[in-house]
């Protein structure tokens, strides 16, 4: 909170993460084939599977291309509201020498509309297993939930935001 370099590093990491998410979202129309599954309340339900004609160029796209599942899109604003996906095949990096992700891993993401045009991830569940560099096991089980979102003034400092969170 008191260290400007730490604050700047955290901001840079958040921005880098958001850039990766944006790149992945932009690639999705090319990576997948979609099938309309109808409506679910105010959401459009789409099944997706890998597009066999697509050739991934990054590790992220390679993993993305091995997923199949469902997405829900808000009909009014068009953002992704929910994603539920399963790794339908094993993903090898460097012919499996560098690493691999095992078939059957799952990802689930839910997003909440906070206000017009503002959506935030409210929950995510990741369950992926594999290995890296021959023998080191990868096992990622993550279950995060975020709630109680509140708007703050754009010029709110971190100190003031923490005070509001603590009810001071």
C-alpha positions in Angstrom: 0.0 0.0 0.0 2.8 2.4 0.9 5.3 1.3 -1.8 4.8 3.0 -5.2 7.1 0.5 -7.0 5.0 -2.4 -5.6 1.8 -0.6 -6.7 3.2 0.0 -10.2 4.3 -3.7 -10.5 0.8 -4.9 -9.5 -0.8 -2.6 -12.0 1.6 -3.8 -14.7 0.8 -7.5 -13.9 -3.0 -6.8 -14.0 -2.6 -5.0 -17.3 -0.5 -7.8 -18.8 -3.1 -10.4 -17.6 -5.9 -8.3 -19.1 -3.9 -8.0 -22.4 -3.6 -11.9 -22.6 -7.3 -12.3 -21.9 -8.1 -9.8 -24.6 -5.9 -11.6 -27.1 -7.5 -14.9 -26.3 -11.0 -13.4 -26.6 -10.0 -11.9 -30.0 -8.7 -15.3 -31.2 -11.9 -17.3 -30.2 -13.9 -16.7 -33.4 -11.0 -18.3 -35.4 -10.0 -21.0 -33.0 -13.5 -22.5 -32.5 -16.5 -23.6 -34.5 -19.8 -22.6 -32.8 -23.2 -24.1 -32.7 -26.2 -22.1 -31.5 -27.9 -23.9 -28.6 -30.8 -21.4 -28.2 -31.5 -18.9 -25.4 -31.3 -19.2 -21.7 -33.2 -16.2 -20.2 -31.4 -13.0 -21.5 -28.3 -15.1 -22.7 -27.5 -16.8 -26.0 -26.1 -20.3 -25.4 -23.3 -21.5 -27.8 -21.5 -24.8 -27.9 -17.9 -24.6 -29.2 -15.3 -27.1 -30.4 -11.9 -26.8 -32.0 -11.8 -25.5 -35.6 -9.8 -28.2 -37.4 -8.7 -25.6 -40.0 -7.1 -23.4 -37.4 -3.3 -23.6 -36.7 -2.4 -22.2 -33.3 0.7 -20.0 -33.1 1.2 -19.6 -29.4 1.1 -21.9 -26.3 -2.1 -20.2 -25.2 -3.8 -20.7 -28.5 -2.6 -24.4 -28.5 -4.3 -25.0 -25.2 -7.4 -22.9 -26.2 -7.7 -25.0 -29.4 -8.0 -28.2 -27.4 -11.0 -27.0 -25.5 -14.7 -27.8 -26.1 -17.7 -26.5 -24.1 -20.4 -23.9 -23.7 -20.4 -20.1 -23.6 -23.2 -17.8 -22.6 -23.3 -14.4 -24.2 -25.4 -11.5 -22.9 -27.9 -10.6 -25.6 -28.1 -6.9 -24.8 -24.4 -6.0 -24.4 -22.7 -9.0 -26.1 -20.0 -9.7 -23.5 -19.1 -13.2 -22.4 -21.2 -14.0 -19.3 -20.1 -17.6 -18.7 -17.7 -20.1 -20.1 -17.5 -23.8 -19.2 -14.9 -25.9 -21.0 -13.1 -29.2 -21.0 -9.7 -30.1 -22.4 -10.8 -32.7 -24.9 -7.3 -33.9 -25.8 -3.8 -34.0 -24.3 -1.8 -30.9 -25.2 2.0 -31.5 -25.7 4.6 -28.8 -25.8 7.8 -29.6 -27.6 6.5 -33.0 -28.5 5.8 -33.7 -24.9 9.4 -33.1 -23.8 8.9 -29.6 -22.6 5.5 -30.4 -21.0 2.0 -31.6 -21.4 -1.5 -30.9 -20.1 -3.7 -34.0 -19.6 -7.0 -34.5 -21.3 -10.0 -33.9 -19.0 -9.0 -30.6 -17.4 -11.8 -28.1 -16.8 -12.2 -24.4 -16.7 -15.3 -22.5 -15.6 -15.6 -18.7 -15.6 -18.7 -16.6 -14.6 -18.9 -12.9 -15.2 -21.2 -10.4 -13.6 -22.6 -7.2 -15.0 -21.8 -4.3 -12.6 -23.3 -1.5 -14.7 -23.8 -0.8 -18.4 -20.7 -1.9 -20.2 -18.8 -3.0 -17.0 -18.4 -6.7 -16.5 -16.1 -8.4 -13.9 -15.2 -12.0 -13.3 -17.3 -13.2 -10.3 -16.0 -16.7 -10.1 -13.5 -19.0 -11.8 -12.7 -22.7 -11.3 -9.7 -24.3 -12.9 -8.7 -28.0 -12.6 -5.8 -28.9 -14.9 -3.1 -31.6 -14.5 0.0 -32.4 -16.5 3.8 -32.2 -16.3 6.6 -30.0 -17.3 10.2 -30.7 -18.3 9.9 -34.5 -18.3 9.0 -35.3 -14.6 7.8 -32.2 -12.7 4.0 -32.6 -12.1 1.7 -29.7 -12.8 -1.5 -29.7 -10.8 -3.6 -26.5 -10.7 -6.8 -26.6 -8.8 -8.1 -23.1 -8.3 -11.5 -22.0 -7.1 -12.1 -18.2 -6.7 -15.2 -16.3 -6.0 -15.5 -12.5 -5.9 -18.6 -10.6 -4.8 -19.7 -7.4 -3.2 -18.5 -5.2 -6.1 -19.0 -1.5 -5.4 -18.3 1.5 -7.5 -15.7 4.0 -6.3 -14.6 7.4 -7.6 -12.0 7.2 -10.4 -9.5 9.1 -8.3 -9.8 6.9 -5.2 -6.4 6.0 -3.7 -5.5 2.5 -2.6 -5.4 3.7 1.0 -8.9 5.1 0.7 -10.2 2.0 -1.0 -8.8 -0.2 1.8 -10.4 2.1 4.4 -13.8 1.6 2.6 -13.2 -2.2 2.5 -12.5 -2.2 6.2 -15.5 -0.1 7.0 -13.6 2.9 8.4 
